[in-house]
Amino acid sequence: MGTTGEYRAEPEAMRSTVGNVGAVIAHGINAVADLEKLVLQPTTFASFGSVVAAANEALHSQQVTAVRSLLQLLQEINDLVKHSADAYQSADEAVSESYGGGGGPSAPPLTSIWGTPHAAHLAAAAITDSAGAHGEPSSVGNVLRYLGDADLGRLAEHPLTDARFHGVADFNDWLAGDADNQARVGLIEVYSGTARTFGDVPGGVHSGDVVVVEPLQFAGRPPVIGVAGDGGALYNHGLLDPGLGGLAKVSVYRPASV
């Protein structure tokens, strides 16, 4: 609420909150998995009797149920915040257009940190390289090559190879951990949180985005990295299955014009 009585919402701040709560949910899922493993065998209570053993089992079940209910509530709240941000922005843009403030053919182009030409070049590089290929979902090297081909960041002056990283998750941690690292490859993190589909990402996944998917519910399934094309398709030396069969940690990085 502003000082003059008007209501103001900041969609980007709301979406940032969605990402932060999503990270909490991800940690909570791991905590539930650990809690479910903490089961004492009935023989442990041999000296105390079956009544104590039954009470322990009931308490354990109640704890798991309580944590699962909390995570479900957090996910529902997260979804509501995301929908509110999207709805507010859509309404704000509609009002702006009704007053001639944007979107029309005569309106001046808005300045943006997002590099539209860079995003198009990055998507084109990934899609061209993917023609006739079967896909390499774990190749950080391919993505770095696409970024260099699109002349993003400072890769021309300071080259970077996948030999520095121990796979997709390590590269994602390096990228998310420091804004200077993102600047080096010409990307800006726009989302990091939980999602079941790319439609759960606030604002959506755009063509040219670099996307990392780390499954949370399927043990042993490796993370996936690729460059988004139109319609949420993901490319990395071939069209990829993003592995979104269940809840996953999704990180989205967008090419920058600066």
N, C-alpha and C positions, 0 to 999 in steps of 0.2 A: 504494500500500500504506500503510495507516494505522499509527500507532505501536503499536496493540494487535494487529496482525497481520491485521486485516480488509482486504479489498480494496474500494477505493472508486473509482468512475468518475464523472466530471462530464460528462453528456451535452451540456450547453450548451457547455462548453469544447471538447469533441470536435467539435461542429458548427461552432464558430467556426474550428477548425483546418481543417475541410473547406472552409469558405469561403475561407480564406487560401490554402490549397494550390490551390484552384480558380482563384484569381486568378493564381497562378504559372503554372498550366497555360495560362491564356488568353494571358499574355505569351509563353509558350513557343511557342504556335501561331503567333503573329505573327512570332517569331524564325525559325521554320522557313520560313515564307512568304518572309521576307527572304533567308534563306540559299539557298533554291532559286533566287532571282533572280540570285545572285552566280555567274554562269557566264561564264567567259572563253571567247571564241570560239577555235576551233582555229587560226585564222590568227594569233592573238596569239603562238603558239609556232612560227611559221614558221622563225625563226632557230635554234630549239633542236631541232627535229625532232619527229616524230610520237610518239616514245616519251614525251617529257615531256608532250605534250598528253594522251596516254592516261592517264598517271599523275595528272594534274590532275583529269581527269574521274572517275577511280576514287576519289580522295580526296574530292572533292565529294559523290559518291554515298554514301560511307561516313559522312561528317559528317551528312548529312540523315537517313540511316537510324539513326544513333546517337541523334540528338536526338529523332526520332519514337519510338524505343524507350523513351527516358527519360520522355517525356510519357505514353506508354501505361502505364508502370509507376506513375507518379504518379497517374494516373486510377484504376488498379486499387486502389492504396493508399487513395485518397480514398473510393472506394466501400466498401471494407472498414471504414474508420473510421465512415462514415455508418451502415452496417448494424449495427456494434457499438453505437453510441450508441442507435439505435432499439431494438435487442434488450435492451440493459441497462435502458433506461427502461421497456420493457414488462414485463420481469421484476421490476423494482423496484415498479412499480405493482401487479402481481399479488400480490407478497408483502405489500405494504401492505394490499391489500383482504382478503387471507386473515386478517390480524390485526385487521380492522375499522378500518383506518386511512384508508380513502378510498373514494369511489365509491358507497357505499351510500346509500339514501334518508335515513338518519338522520345521515349524516356532515355536519359543518358545512361551508359553502362555503369554498373556499380563496381567499385573497386573491391577486390577480393584477394585473400592470401592464397586461394586455391588456383593452381596453374592449369587452366583449361587446356592450353596447347600441350603442356607436359603430360597431363593425364591421357589425352588422346594418343600421344606418341608412345606412352608406356603401354597402353592397352594394345595398340597396333603392333608393337614389338613382340608382345607375348602371344598374341593371336597368330601372327605370321609364323613365329617359330613353332607353333603348335600344330600347324597343318600337317596331317598325315602321321603325327606322333601319338604315342600311347599315354603320355603323361608321366611326369616325375614329381609327385607331390611333396617329396622331401628335399628337393634340390634348392638350397639357398643360392648356390652359384648361378643358376639360371636367372633367378630374380635379380641378383646383383648385375648380371649382364644386361638384362632389360633396362634397369635403371640407368646404366651407363649409356646404352644406346639412345635413351630418351634425353640424354644430357642433363640429368638431374643432379642436384647437390654439388658436391666438390669431388666427385669420383674421378674426374679427369685429372685433377691435381693430386688427389690422394686416393689412389686405387685401393679397393677392398676386395678380398677374395673369401670364398667360403672356408678356406683352410684355417681361418682364424676361429671358426665356430665349431661346436660339437653338435651340429644338427639344428633343426628348426627352432626348438624351444630355447636353445642357447642364443640364437640370433634374435629371437623375439625379446628375450630378457635384456640383451644388449641395446636393442633399439628402444624399448620402452623405458629403460633405466636412465636415459640422459638425452635431453633435448639437443645437445651438440651432436650426438650420434645420429639423430633424426635429420639434422641439418646437413650432415655429411653426405647422406644418401638422398636428400631432397624430399623428405617425407615429414608429415605431421600426424601424430596420433590423434584420431578423432573419436575412437571408442575402444574401450577394453572392459569386457564384462561377460556375463553369461548370455547365451542365446540358444534357441532351438532351431531357428532358421535365420537367414539374413534379414528377414522381415522384422525380427526383433531388435535389430540395430537401429537406434534413433537416427532418423534422417535417411536411413537406407544405406546400402552399399553402392557406390558409384563406379562407373566404368573408369578404369585406371587405378583404382584403390589396390593397395597391397594388403592381402587378408591372410591372417594366421588363425587356424582352427585347432584347438587342443581339446580333444574329447575328454569328458569328465566321467562318463558313465560306462565306458567300455575299456576295461583294463587291457593294456597291451596295444591298443590302436595308436599308431604314431600320429603326431601332429602333421597338419597339411599347410603348405604355403603356396600362394599363387597370386596372380594379377586378375582382377575382376574385369569382365567384359560387359556387354549389355545383358540385362535381365538376370544379373547375379551369377552368370556363368564364370567359372574360375579356370584360369589357364596357367600351366607351367610345363612347357614342352609337351602339350597335349591338353585335352579337356579333362578336368579333374572332378572326382567325387569329393565334395568338401567334408564328408564324414559327419554330417549333422543329423544322424539318426536319433540323437538324444541330446541332453544338455551338454553344452561345450563352452569353453572359454574362447571368445572370439576377439581378436585384436584387428583394428582397421586403421591403416595409415594412408593418408591422402597426399598426392603430389602437390608441392607448394610452388608458388610463382616467385618466391624470394629465396 
